[in-house]
Amino acid sequence: MGQRPEGALHCFDGQYTTMNVGSTFWIKELNPFDLGPRAISVDELNQDTALDLRILTEIEIAVNLFIRKVRSGTLDVHPTEKALVVNYDVEALILGELGDPMLGDRKECQKIIRLKSLNADTNVSLLAKEVMEKCSLIHESKLHEVEQLIYYLQNRRTNDIIAGSDSNSQPPRPASSNSLITENSEVERAVISNVDSYIELLYEEIPGKIKGSSLILQLARVPDNLLELTKNESLLSALARVLREDWRRSIELSTNIIYIFFCFSTYSQFHNIVLEYRIGSLCMDIIDFELCRYDQWKEDMEKRRKQFENTTVSITVSESDIKKLKEELEKSRKKFKSLTKKQEQLLRVAFYLLLNIAENAMEVERKMRKKNVIGMLIKTLDRTNTDLLILVVTFLKKLSIFRENKDLMIKENIIDKLPRLLQNNNADLVLSTLKLLFNLSFDAKLRARMIRVGMLPKWIKLLSQADIKNRSIIVGLLYHASMDDKVKAMFTNTDCISMITNMVISEDEHVRSELIALGINLAINNKNAQLMVENNHLQDLIKIAFRNQDALVMKMIRNISQHNSIKENFVEFVGDFAMALTQSDSQDFVLEVIGVLGNLELSDLDYSQIIQRCNLIPWIRNNLVPGKAQDDIVLEIVIFLGTAAHDEDCARLLCKADILLSLIELLKAKQEDDEMVLQIIYIFYQIAKHDSTRDYLIRETEAPGYLIDLMHDKNPAIRKVCDTCLDVIAICDKNWAARIKVEKFRSHNQQWLEMVESIGTDSINHMLPDDDDSLSPFISDDLLKHTILFSSDNIASFNVDDGFSTMKHSSESSENPSRPVSRYRDLDEIGELMTRSKSHMSVASGIEDLYYNSRMKFNESDSSHILI
């Protein structure tokens, strides 16, 4: 063996090594530990090269080039030793002067890699990587297979090797992925150069077609061969023809051919081949047929079982006959199981092909939908094959992002078939099912159906067991479920509340935003909020919010603070909240903090002291200037002022600081903003309740005039607050009482005239008979009693209930109200607030009866305090 001579040409490309200097050929040695290329002369070629090159003696010395190709094959374990067996093929071609092949040969070879250091303590992963590094015959993609084989060798016992017994306690021996086992248990390997002979087998009977398709499948499973196979039109045409003509005759033949086209479908550049031969449409026909055939098999099997049960009950049947019938039934079961296994393999490869070709082709997916692919997929969910179920669920997940497909899934009752899959032990199947449910949970009807079939407890159980990969999907599902108020209450009886709170406190970054969003929704429910603050968790949440200036956690705290049963827990933190308003740089954080303060309407809180000690007056006045701050922050400040003005000392402070003048200017600028107008006039109402501030509101500001103008507003909530506030002003100031009485009379008189005119117009248009009962409103007592009349000697004798009844009917009859219902403050309590404040009003004793009998009642639709 000599050193490489000077001037030798060395061309190495992948697995090809070609060299030529005179009669010496440079090739890469087939050493599994890759010692590098060496020079071998023609005389030195021997059996160690793993090629029978005796033919080289007939080649003249003028031959220019020798090409050698090595293909890696299957991996296996040695039957008796701790060693791996590497199967590979070596092909050799000798080219002439013009580069055309003159002679070639091929041989199957094996290489044994002995693992002498393998023992029970060996690190399998490290050993597998070492084998991959030193053996160039094993492709890097087979690392996992090498690890499995080494693990098998590590756990294989000596007595099992000698006796050849299969122990259930040991890991199953991995099967080869590229070998074809014939009926005679002989391994036959396909060669790309023999593809023409494989095509000829496709023209024989079914056994020959199965063999030919199996050999072609071996070639197609090697990605390097696909491009070469696509150039062979006769091969593709023959495969498509056989599948189209003989798919009903053999499941194995159909599986082989569809598998071949599936190999093409894994690469988008070959999709046109699958579409050209209409393999997708053919696959759908095959799937439909197989599903119907499976139903027939099940029906026949059920008939056999019932027949056996009926026969065994008969007294005349002997034990030998029963035993014979039992054996026949068991034989039928085994046959059914075998057929089902083959069919599921066919369904899996067919569905996989359809999934691949629908990857980026909307037109293809539309055609599949027309041929009821969704119905077929949902029908397949009844199977038990895990691999098939994973594929089907993945396919459904892809289709579910389109509304048309989702609507078809609703018709097929897909939700009823999914709970069973969540109980499977396969983590991939559970994860795929959760992703499908997440896509479907955007639909409110499907979301409600999920809750009805009992998925909520399953999700919560999975959340406690899930790893990081699954947790975000489960939290997303729970978040969607928590959007329904009825479902929020269902969380109370589970461990979810404490689990979510602990996760937020632990600051799990992987699913932090989803967790907090779920917590924000759940905190709207009173019982959930109570569970969240147990074990001093409220303090932990506030610490996290302040440490990170986290607006989302503060929003969760804000929702907790809206419940009366929990508000007392916030008293000790009010000072921190107030200081944060002027010290925090995050506007979003400040927005949520001021929202928390706006919720804390507690008699124990001295807002006057809080505002003065924290020097909030300049900050409030500055932010109330129109256009200087964000509208959301301005609105929350106004709500906070309405809460603080409930305290008389704080109300005096606001008047003294001229905050009411700033509010009136803001009212002028934001008169089209319903929410802003509603909250500002609510502050006017709070100021009007107190003896010490009522005169300031009436005489020093323009508030009464604006309240009179807003009596005619289209928003019913604004009208109600205005009327209530004006009633207080009318009771306490005679001058304003007369003006308010006149304005109310004009308003209701105008409503009366419009109502009469509309009824008269309708009667003329419809030309109804004079004696028709439908025209009786002209003399109806119910209609007349809506008019509010004031006595000249007692301004407090009007009926407030009648007034509210009138406004209620008029608001309900409004077809197009321009302003929405308030989201922030519940107006049902205004009557109670007025009742509680009656002791502060220095008026006649008859006023007490007036306000006691005129307690306001509003519908739920008028509720004004619903957090976002």
CORHULIN-V740260 format. One record per backbone hydrogen bond with DSSP energy under -0.5 kcal/mol. CO is the residue of the C=O (numbers start at 0). NH is the residue of the N-H. Records with the same first field share a line. If there is no record, write none. Layout:
BEGIN
CO: NH ; NH
END
This chain:
BEGIN
1: 38
4: 7
7: 9
8: 10 ; 19
9: 11
10: 12 ; 17
12: 14 ; 15
14: 69
15: 12
17: 10
19: 8
20: 23
22: 41
23: 20
24: 26 ; 39
26: 28 ; 37
28: 30
29: 31
30: 33
35: 28
37: 26
39: 24
40: 44
41: 44
45: 48 ; 50
46: 49
50: 52
52: 55
53: 56
54: 57
55: 58
59: 62
64: 94
66: 92
67: 16
68: 90
70: 88
73: 86
75: 84
80: 82
81: 114
82: 77
83: 85 ; 112
84: 75 ; 86
85: 110
86: 72
87: 108
88: 70
89: 106
90: 68
91: 104
92: 66 ; 94
93: 101 ; 102
94: 63 ; 64
95: 98
99: 95
102: 93
104: 91
106: 89
108: 87
110: 85 ; 112
111: 113
112: 83
113: 115
114: 117
118: 121
121: 123
122: 126
123: 127
124: 128
125: 129
126: 130
127: 131
128: 132
129: 133
130: 134
133: 135
134: 137
136: 138
138: 141
139: 142
141: 145
142: 146
143: 147
144: 148
145: 149
146: 150
147: 151
148: 152
149: 153
150: 154
151: 155
156: 160
157: 161
158: 162
159: 163
164: 166
166: 169
178: 180
179: 181 ; 187
181: 184
185: 181 ; 187
190: 193
191: 194
193: 196 ; 197
194: 198
195: 199
196: 200
197: 201
198: 201
199: 202
200: 203
204: 208
205: 209
206: 210
207: 211
208: 212
209: 213
210: 214
211: 215
212: 216
213: 217
214: 218
215: 219
216: 220
218: 221
220: 222
221: 224 ; 225
222: 225 ; 226
224: 228
225: 229
226: 230
227: 230
228: 231
230: 232
231: 235
232: 236
233: 237
234: 238
235: 239
236: 240
237: 241
238: 242
239: 243
240: 244
241: 245
242: 246
245: 248 ; 249
249: 253
250: 254
251: 255
252: 256
253: 257
254: 258
255: 259
256: 260
257: 261
258: 262
259: 263
260: 264
261: 265
263: 266
266: 269
267: 270
269: 272 ; 273
270: 274
271: 275
272: 276
273: 278
274: 277
277: 281
278: 282
279: 283
280: 284
281: 285
282: 286
283: 287
284: 288
285: 289
286: 290
287: 291
288: 292
289: 293
290: 294
291: 295
292: 296
293: 297
294: 298
295: 299
296: 300
297: 301
298: 302
299: 303
300: 304
301: 305
302: 306
303: 307
304: 308
305: 309
306: 310
307: 311
308: 312
309: 313
310: 313
313: 316
317: 321
318: 322
319: 323
320: 324
321: 325
322: 326
323: 327
324: 328
325: 329
326: 330
327: 331
328: 332
329: 333
330: 334
331: 335
332: 336
333: 337
334: 338
335: 339
336: 340
337: 341
338: 342
339: 343
340: 344
341: 345
342: 346
343: 347
344: 348
345: 349
346: 350
347: 351
348: 352
349: 353
350: 354
351: 355
352: 356
353: 357
355: 358
359: 361
360: 364
361: 365
362: 366
363: 367
364: 368
365: 369
366: 370
367: 372
368: 371
371: 375
372: 376
373: 377
374: 378
375: 379
376: 380
377: 380
378: 381
379: 382
384: 388
385: 389
386: 390
387: 391
388: 392
389: 393
390: 394
391: 395
392: 396
393: 397
394: 398
395: 399
397: 400
398: 401
401: 405
402: 406
403: 407
404: 408
405: 409
406: 410
407: 411
408: 413
409: 412
412: 415
413: 416 ; 417
414: 417 ; 418
417: 420 ; 421
418: 422
419: 422
420: 423
424: 426
425: 429
426: 430
427: 431
428: 432
429: 433
430: 434
431: 435
432: 436
433: 437
434: 438
435: 439
436: 440
438: 441
439: 442
441: 443
442: 446
443: 447
444: 448
445: 449
446: 450
447: 451
448: 452
449: 454
450: 453
453: 457
454: 458
455: 459
456: 460
457: 461
458: 462
459: 463
460: 464
461: 465
466: 470
467: 471
469: 473
470: 474
471: 475
472: 476
473: 477
474: 478
475: 479
476: 480
477: 481
479: 482
480: 483
483: 487
484: 488
485: 489
486: 489 ; 490
487: 490
488: 491
489: 492
490: 493 ; 496
494: 498
495: 499
496: 500
497: 501
498: 502
499: 503
500: 504
501: 505
502: 506 ; 507
503: 506
506: 508
507: 510
510: 514
511: 515
512: 516
513: 517
514: 518
515: 519
516: 520
517: 521
518: 522
520: 523
521: 524
524: 528
525: 529
526: 530
527: 531
528: 532
530: 533
532: 535 ; 537
533: 536
535: 539
536: 540
537: 541
538: 542
539: 543
540: 544
541: 545
542: 546
543: 547
544: 548 ; 549
548: 550
549: 553
550: 554
551: 555
552: 556
553: 557
554: 558
555: 559
556: 560
558: 561
559: 562
562: 565 ; 566
565: 568
566: 569
567: 570
569: 572 ; 573
570: 573
572: 576
573: 577
574: 578
575: 579
576: 580
577: 580 ; 581
578: 581 ; 582
579: 583
584: 586
585: 589
586: 590
587: 591
588: 592
589: 593
590: 594
591: 595
592: 596
593: 597
594: 598
595: 598 ; 599
596: 599
598: 600
599: 601
601: 604
604: 606
605: 609
606: 610
607: 611
608: 612
609: 613
610: 615
611: 614
615: 619
616: 620
617: 621
618: 622
619: 623
621: 624
624: 627 ; 628
629: 633
630: 634
631: 635
632: 636
633: 637
634: 638
635: 639
636: 640
637: 641
638: 642
639: 643
640: 644
642: 645
643: 646
646: 650
647: 651
648: 652
649: 653
650: 654
651: 655
652: 656
653: 658 ; 659
654: 657
657: 661
658: 662
659: 663
660: 664
661: 665
662: 666
663: 667
664: 668
665: 669
667: 670
669: 672
671: 673
672: 676
673: 677
674: 678
675: 679
676: 680
677: 681
678: 682
679: 683
680: 684
681: 685
682: 686
683: 687
684: 688
685: 688 ; 689
686: 689
689: 692 ; 693
690: 694
692: 696
693: 697
694: 698 ; 699
695: 699
701: 705
702: 706
703: 707
704: 708
705: 709
707: 710
708: 711
709: 712
713: 715
714: 718
715: 719
716: 720
717: 721
718: 722
719: 723
720: 724
721: 725
722: 726
723: 727
724: 728
725: 729
726: 730
727: 731
728: 732
732: 736
733: 737
734: 738
735: 739
736: 740
737: 741
738: 742
739: 743
740: 744
741: 745
742: 746
743: 747
744: 748
745: 749
746: 750
747: 751
748: 752
749: 753
750: 754
751: 755
752: 756
753: 757
754: 758
755: 759
756: 760
757: 761
758: 762
759: 763
760: 764
761: 765
762: 766 ; 767
768: 771
771: 774
772: 775
774: 777
775: 778
776: 779
779: 783
780: 784
782: 785
783: 786
786: 788
793: 790 ; 796
797: 799
798: 802
799: 803
800: 804
801: 805
802: 806
803: 807
804: 808
805: 809
806: 810
807: 811
808: 812
809: 813
810: 813
822: 865
824: 826
825: 828
826: 829
828: 832
829: 833
830: 834
831: 835
832: 836
834: 837
836: 839
837: 840
839: 841
840: 842
843: 846
844: 847 ; 848
845: 849
846: 850
847: 851
848: 852
849: 853
851: 854
858: 861
859: 862
863: 824
864: 866
END
